């Protein structure tokens, strides 16, 4: 700084101010160029998501996904108002090749089917070199995970990073490294190091499908954290624990802290008739360090509504005879002795036979009198047969065999017909839907001709033409040749 006695050098001061102004402008331009436009989507089903939000870069926009709505659709709704985004961060529970987003499940199949268009619209909101970072346990794990990650990159046009192992708290075996990527990832993680340490959960989906089990023990271990566990019992087709009425059937295992609400699927099946005996289902929680703050609800079991699976088969086992139908004939359902049910109900009360792709002049009808207890429901139509009334399995098998398919057209549509069959027992359990296929073959009927009397003068020739004869072809075909024979009187 010049001393008070020294003259002020105005030229030097002006040059300094000009230089400083240029430097500040360059810094502002550089800062503007470095600003990245990033969005963070967090499924609020994630435990203690508030802690994660506290660690998000304040320059990023944060959106919460409603767990009761389709998360993919929610993301598309937001991104439809954006363009040129540098990165999209998605935080939710995951497993190999699978990501839970609200009520939606993003998988390899759903990407190419249900959500292909949605993912394309997401890509339209991204910059050319944009990144999508997936925070969900094991999303990129294994061949399925790799395929899902690559499909996500292809359908959105983005570079994608995801984890091949547990994502979350290190004490639970997790980390915050997204180990596998497709393309060059230029974005940093959405969460700072402190939040990575403070958040005490994992971004994993609890996936435990049991197998048929009759003896020994079955266990699965998970870390147990805080929060409330909601427990309900529902049926999971094909998976059940079984035992005799007097045996204890025990399942020991843990519930992962990755879900505040956990759906545990279990069926109880007895190999013998229970009758009026009481059945008690006991659910307990154990942990080496003790258990606290666990709540769950057990619903009363109504044995009258317990229904086992009913299976109806067609084509394999139950067949149609013949496998094709020609004009003027019918198809019958023979050998439908594969209508089966478990011992909780010995009777059926409904059967539905549907012609799913009817063509002109198609008809489903019942031939003869139905077995005792079974009647034709008024809702039946020419392409839908509904049988009702409580009756035995054998009677319903007989009734289904009385269904006839026919087509009265002389020129039928030869599209293969599809017939579906399902039944329901007296406990209102509905079977699977069995399917049979019928081929329709058109018959070429011979043309017909009628009599015609003509007169002519004696010794005068008469020239016949085809119009003198009432030829007709019911198939609507054109005549290619006509032969006229004459007889002397």
C-alpha positions in Angstrom: 0.0 0.0 0.0 1.4 3.4 -0.9 2.2 5.7 2.1 0.0 8.8 2.7 2.8 11.0 1.3 3.1 9.1 -1.9 1.0 10.2 -5.0 -1.7 7.7 -6.0 -0.9 5.9 -9.2 -4.3 5.9 -10.9 -3.2 4.0 -14.0 -1.8 1.1 -11.9 -5.0 1.0 -9.8 -7.2 0.9 -12.9 -5.2 -2.0 -14.3 -5.5 -3.9 -11.1 -9.3 -3.4 -11.0 -9.6 -4.5 -14.6 -7.5 -7.6 -14.0 -9.6 -8.5 -10.9 -12.8 -8.1 -12.8 -11.7 -10.4 -15.6 -10.6 -13.0 -13.1 -13.9 -12.9 -11.3 -15.9 -13.2 -14.5 -13.8 -16.2 -15.5 -14.3 -17.8 -12.1 -18.1 -17.3 -12.4 -18.1 -18.8 -15.9 -16.1 -21.8 -14.7 -18.4 -22.2 -11.7 -21.4 -22.1 -13.9 -19.9 -24.7 -16.2 -19.2 -27.0 -13.2 -22.8 -26.9 -11.9 -24.3 -30.3 -12.4 -28.0 -30.8 -12.6 -28.7 -34.0 -10.6 -32.0 -35.4 -9.1 -32.2 -37.9 -6.2 -35.3 -40.1 -5.9 -35.8 -41.8 -2.5 -38.4 -44.4 -1.8 -39.9 -43.6 1.6 -40.2 -47.3 2.3 -36.4 -47.1 3.0 -35.8 -47.1 6.7 -34.9 -43.8 8.3 -34.7 -42.1 4.9 -34.6 -38.8 6.7 -31.0 -39.4 7.8 -30.1 -40.1 4.2 -31.8 -36.9 3.0 -29.7 -34.9 5.5 -26.6 -35.9 3.7 -27.6 -35.2 0.1 -25.7 -32.6 -1.8 -27.8 -29.4 -1.3 -27.4 -28.6 -5.0 -29.3 -31.7 -6.0 -33.1 -31.8 -6.2 -34.7 -34.5 -4.0 -38.0 -36.3 -4.7 -39.7 -38.8 -2.4 -41.5 -41.8 -4.0 -44.9 -42.7 -2.5 -44.6 -46.4 -1.5 -48.3 -46.9 -2.4 -47.9 -45.8 -6.0 -45.9 -47.1 -9.0 -42.4 -45.6 -8.5 -41.4 -45.8 -12.2 -44.4 -43.7 -13.1 -43.6 -41.2 -10.4 -40.1 -40.8 -11.7 -41.4 -40.3 -15.3 -43.9 -37.6 -14.0 -41.0 -35.6 -12.6 -38.6 -36.1 -15.4 -41.2 -35.1 -18.0 -40.6 -31.5 -16.8 -36.8 -31.8 -17.0 -34.1 -31.9 -19.7 -30.3 -32.1 -19.9 -29.9 -33.8 -16.5 -26.4 -34.9 -15.7 -27.4 -37.6 -13.2 -30.3 -39.4 -11.6 -29.8 -41.2 -8.3 -32.4 -43.8 -7.2 -32.5 -45.1 -3.6 -34.6 -48.1 -2.7 -34.5 -51.7 -1.7 -32.9 -54.1 -4.2 -31.7 -57.6 -4.9 -30.0 -59.3 -7.8 -31.5 -57.8 -11.0 -34.5 -56.3 -9.0 -35.3 -52.9 -7.6 -38.4 -52.1 -5.6 -39.9 -48.6 -6.4 -43.2 -48.0 -4.7 -45.6 -50.7 -5.9 -43.4 -51.3 -9.0 -40.7 -53.9 -9.3 -38.0 -53.1 -11.9 -36.6 -56.4 -13.3 -35.1 -57.5 -16.6 -38.5 -58.7 -17.8 -40.5 -55.6 -16.7 -37.9 -53.3 -18.3 -38.5 -54.8 -21.7 -42.2 -55.3 -21.2 -44.2 -53.0 -18.9 -41.6 -50.2 -18.5 -39.8 -50.1 -21.8 -41.6 -46.9 -22.9 -41.2 -45.4 -19.4 -37.4 -45.9 -19.4 -37.2 -44.3 -22.9 -39.0 -41.2 -21.6 -36.5 -41.1 -18.7 -33.7 -41.2 -21.2 -35.2 -38.2 -23.0 -34.7 -36.0 -19.9 -31.0 -36.9 -19.7 -27.9 -35.3 -21.1 -25.8 -37.2 -23.7 -23.3 -38.5 -21.1 -25.7 -38.7 -18.1 -25.4 -41.2 -15.3 -28.0 -43.3 -13.4 -26.8 -44.5 -10.0 -28.7 -47.3 -8.4 -28.5 -47.5 -4.6 -30.0 -50.9 -3.8 -28.4 -54.1 -2.5 -27.0 -56.5 -5.1 -28.9 -55.0 -8.1 -25.9 -55.7 -10.4 -25.0 -59.0 -8.8 -24.4 -62.1 -11.1 -25.6 -62.7 -14.6 -29.1 -61.5 -13.9 -27.9 -58.3 -12.3 -25.5 -57.7 -15.1 -28.2 -58.2 -17.7 -30.6 -55.9 -15.8 -28.0 -53.2 -15.5 -27.1 -53.3 -19.2 -30.7 -53.3 -20.2 -31.3 -50.2 -18.0 -28.4 -48.5 -19.7 -29.6 -49.5 -23.2 -33.2 -48.4 -22.7 -32.3 -45.0 -21.1 -29.1 -44.3 -23.1 -27.4 -43.5 -19.8 -24.3 -44.8 -18.1 -25.4 -46.9 -15.1 -23.6 -47.8 -11.9 -25.0 -50.3 -9.3 -23.8 -52.5 -6.5 -22.9 -56.2 -6.6 -23.2 -56.7 -2.9 -25.0 -55.2 0.2 -25.4 -51.5 0.2 -25.5 -49.6 3.5 -24.1 -49.8 7.0 -20.7 -51.4 7.2 -21.6 -53.1 10.6 -24.3 -55.0 8.8 -21.9 -56.1 6.0 -22.7 -53.3 3.6 -20.8 -50.6 1.8 -21.5 -47.6 -0.4 -19.4 -48.6 -3.4 -21.2 -49.2 -6.7 -18.9 -51.9 -7.9 -20.2 -52.5 -11.4 -20.9 -49.9 -14.1 -21.9 -49.7 -17.7 -20.2 -46.7 -19.4 -18.1 -44.0 -17.8 -19.5 -42.7 -14.5 -18.7 -39.0 -13.9 -21.0 -38.4 -10.9 -20.1 -38.6 -7.2 -22.2 -40.5 -4.7 -25.4 -38.7 -3.6 -24.5 -39.1 0.1 -21.5 -37.8 2.1 -19.2 -39.9 4.2 -20.7 -38.9 7.5 -24.2 -40.0 6.5 -22.8 -43.3 5.1 -21.6 -44.0 8.7 -24.7 -42.6 10.5 -27.3 -44.6 8.5 -27.7 -48.0 10.3 -29.5 -50.1 7.7 -29.2 -52.0 4.4 -31.0 -51.4 1.1 -31.8 -55.0 0.7 -35.0 -56.9 -0.1 -35.9 -59.8 2.2 -36.4 -62.8 -0.1 -36.9 -66.2 1.6 -38.9 -68.8 -0.4 -39.3 -72.0 1.6 -39.5 -75.5 0.3 -41.7 -78.5 1.3 -40.5 -79.5 4.7 -41.6 -82.4 6.9 -38.8 -83.1 9.4 -35.7 -81.7 10.9 -35.2 -77.9 11.2 -35.2 -75.0 8.7 -33.5 -71.8 9.5 -32.4 -68.5 7.9 -30.4 -65.9 9.7 -30.8 -62.1 9.3 -29.5 -59.2 11.3 -32.3 -57.7 13.4 -32.4 -53.9 13.8 -34.8 -51.3 15.1 -38.2 -50.4 13.8 -41.6 -52.1 13.9 -42.1 -55.4 12.2 -45.6 -56.0 10.9 -46.3 -59.7 10.5 -49.1 -61.3 8.5 -49.8 -64.8 7.4 -50.9 -65.5 3.8 -50.7 -68.4 1.4 -47.8 -68.7 -1.0 -48.7 -71.1 -3.8 -46.6 -74.2 -3.6 -44.7 -73.3 -0.4 -45.8 -74.7 2.9 -44.9 -76.3 6.2 -46.6 -79.5 6.9 -47.1 -81.9 9.9 -49.7 -84.2 11.5 -52.3 -82.7 13.9 -50.3 -83.5 17.0 -46.8 -82.4 15.8 -45.1 -79.1 16.3 -44.0 -77.5 13.1 -41.3 -75.0 13.9 -39.6 -72.4 11.7 -36.8 -70.5 13.3 -35.2 -67.5 11.6 -34.7 -63.8 11.8 -36.3 -60.8 10.2 -34.0 -58.4 8.5 -34.1 -54.7 9.5 -34.2 -53.8 5.9 -38.0 -53.8 5.9 -40.2 -52.0 8.5 -43.1 -54.1 7.1 -42.3 -57.7 6.4 -44.7 -60.1 4.6 -44.1 -63.7 5.8 -45.9 -66.3 3.7 -46.8 -69.6 5.3 -49.4 -72.4 4.8 -50.1 -75.1 7.3 -51.2 -78.4 5.9 -52.1 -81.5 7.7 -51.6 -84.9 6.1 -54.5 -86.3 8.0 -58.0 -85.0 8.7 -58.0 -82.5 11.6 -61.7 -82.7 12.4 -62.7 -80.7 15.5 -59.2 -80.6 17.0 -57.6 -77.3 17.8 -54.7 -76.1 15.7 -52.3 -73.6 17.3 -49.8 -71.6 15.3 -47.0 -70.2 17.5 -44.8 -67.4 16.3 -41.7 -66.4 18.4 -38.7 -64.2 18.1 -35.3 -64.9 19.5 -32.0 -63.1 19.4 -28.7 -63.6 21.4 -28.9 -60.1 22.7 -32.6 -60.2 23.6 -35.6 -58.9 21.8 -37.5 -55.7 22.3 -40.0 -53.5 20.5 -41.5 -56.3 18.4 -45.1 -56.1 17.5 -47.2 -58.3 15.3 -50.8 -59.3 14.6 -52.2 -62.8 14.5 -55.6 -63.1 12.7 -58.1 -65.7 13.8 -58.0 -68.8 11.6 -61.4 -69.8 10.1 -61.0 -73.4 9.2 -64.0 -73.3 7.0 -62.2 -71.1 4.6 -59.0 -73.2 4.5 -58.8 -74.4 0.9 -56.1 -76.4 -0.8 -55.2 -76.0 -4.4 -57.5 -77.3 -7.1 -55.8 -78.4 -10.3 -57.5 -78.8 -13.6 -55.4 -80.1 -16.5 -56.2 -80.2 -20.2 -54.3 -81.5 -23.3 -51.8 -83.2 -21.0 -54.0 -85.8 -19.2 -57.4 -84.4 -19.9 -57.8 -84.2 -23.6 -60.3 -83.2 -26.3 -61.5 -85.6 -28.8 -61.0 -85.2 -31.7 -58.3 -82.5 -31.7 -59.9 -80.9 -34.7 -63.5 -80.4 -35.9 -64.9 -80.4 -39.4 -68.1 -78.8 -40.6 -71.1 -80.7 -39.4 -69.3 -82.5 -36.5 -68.6 -81.6 -32.9 -65.8 -81.8 -30.4 -66.3 -83.4 -27.0 -64.1 -83.2 -23.9 -63.0 -86.7 -23.1 -61.0 -88.0 -20.2 -61.4 -85.0 -18.0 -60.6 -87.1 -15.0 -57.8 -84.8 -14.0 -60.0 -82.4 -12.0 -58.5 -82.8 -8.6 -58.7 -81.1 -5.2 -57.1 -81.7 -1.8 -59.1 -83.2 1.0 -60.5 -80.1 2.5 -63.5 -80.2 0.1 -64.9 -83.2 -1.6 -67.4 -81.3 -3.8 -67.3 -78.6 -6.4 -69.9 -75.9 -6.9 -68.9 -74.2 -10.1 -67.2 -74.9 -13.5 -66.6 -72.4 -16.2 -65.8 -73.4 -19.8 -65.0 -70.5 -22.1 -64.4 -70.2 -25.8 -61.8 -67.4 -25.6 -61.6 -66.5 -29.3 -65.0 -67.3 -30.8 -65.6 -67.0 -34.5 -68.8 -66.7 -36.6 -71.2 -69.6 -36.1 -69.2 -71.1 -33.2 -71.2 -72.8 -30.5 -70.6 -74.3 -27.0 -73.5 -76.4 -25.8 -74.4 -79.1 -23.2 -75.3 -82.5 -24.7 -77.9 -84.5 -22.7 -79.0 -84.2 -19.1 -76.4 -83.0 -16.5 -75.5 -85.1 -13.5 -77.4 -84.7 -10.2 -76.8 -81.4 -8.4 -75.4 -79.6 -11.5 -77.4 -77.2 -13.6 -76.7 -74.8 -16.5 -76.4 -71.3 -15.1 -78.5 -68.6 -16.8 -75.4 -66.5 -17.5 -74.2 -69.1 -20.0 -74.0 -68.0 -23.6 -73.1 -69.6 -27.0 -69.4 -69.2 -26.1 -69.5 -69.5 -22.3 -70.8 -72.5 -20.3 -71.2 -72.0 -16.5 -72.2 -75.0 -14.5 -73.3 -74.5 -10.9 -74.5 -76.5 -7.9 -72.8 -78.6 -5.2 -71.8 -82.0 -6.6 -68.9 -84.4 -6.5 -65.7 -84.2 -8.5 -66.8 -87.2 -10.5 -70.1 -85.6 -11.5 -68.3 -82.4 -12.6 -65.9 -84.4 -14.7 -68.9 -86.1 -16.4 -70.6 -82.7 -16.9 -67.5 -81.2 -18.5 -67.3 -84.1 -20.8 -70.9 -83.3 -22.0 -69.8 -79.9 -23.4 -69.8 -79.9 -27.2 -68.1 -77.4 -29.6 -69.4 -77.0 -33.1 -69.4 -74.6 -36.0 -72.4 -74.5 -38.4 -70.9 -72.4 -41.1 -70.2 -74.0 -44.5 -67.2 -71.7 -44.7 -65.9 -71.5 -41.2 -62.9 -69.4 -40.0 -60.1 -71.9 -39.6 -58.4 -70.0 -36.7 -57.5 -72.5 -34.0 -60.0 -72.1 -31.1 -58.9 -71.9 -27.4 -61.1 -73.5 -24.7 -60.4 -72.7 -21.0 -61.7 -74.7 -18.1 -61.7 -73.7 -14.4 -63.6 -75.1 -11.4 -64.4 -73.9 -7.8 -65.0 -75.9 -4.7 -67.5 -75.4 -2.0 -65.0 -73.4 0.1 -64.8 -70.9 -2.9 -61.3 -71.8 -3.8 -60.8 -71.4 -7.6 -58.5 -73.7 -9.6 -55.9 -72.8 -12.1 -57.2 -72.3 -15.7 -56.6 -75.2 -18.0 -56.4 -74.7 -21.7 -57.2 -76.8 -24.8 -56.7 -76.0 -28.4 -59.1 -77.0 -31.2 -58.3 -76.9 -34.9 -61.2 -76.2 -37.3 -61.1 -77.7 -40.8 -63.3 -76.5 -43.6 -64.9 -79.3 -45.7 -65.2 -78.7 -49.5 -68.8 -79.7 -50.3 -69.7 -80.8 -53.9 -71.7 -78.3 -56.0 -75.3 -79.1 -56.9 -77.4 -78.6 -60.0 -81.1 -78.4 -60.5 -83.5 -79.7 -63.2 -84.4 -77.5 -66.1 -86.9 -78.0 -68.9 -86.5 -76.3 -72.2 -88.6 -76.4 -75.4 -87.6 -75.8 -79.0 -89.3 -76.2 -82.3 -89.1 -79.5 -84.2 -86.0 -79.8 -86.3 -84.6 -76.7 -84.6 -81.3 -76.8 -82.7 -81.1 -75.5 -79.1 -77.8 -74.3 -77.7 -77.4 -74.8 -73.9 -75.3 -72.5 -71.7 -74.4 -72.9 -68.0 -77.0 -70.3 -67.1 -79.7 -72.7 -68.2 -78.8 -74.9 -65.2 -79.3 -73.8 -61.5 -75.8 -74.7 -60.4 -74.9 -73.9 -56.8 -71.8 -74.3 -54.5 -72.5 -73.8 -50.8 -68.8 -73.1 -50.1 -69.0 -70.1 -52.5 -66.3 -71.5 -54.8 -66.2 -70.8 -58.5 -67.1 -73.6 -61.0 -64.1 -74.6 -63.1 -65.8 -77.2 -65.4 -69.4 -78.1 -66.4 -70.3 -81.2 -68.4 -73.7 -81.5 -70.1 -74.8 -85.0 -71.2 -77.8 -85.5 -73.5 -80.0 -88.5 -73.8 -82.1 -89.4 -76.9 -85.9 -89.7 -76.2 
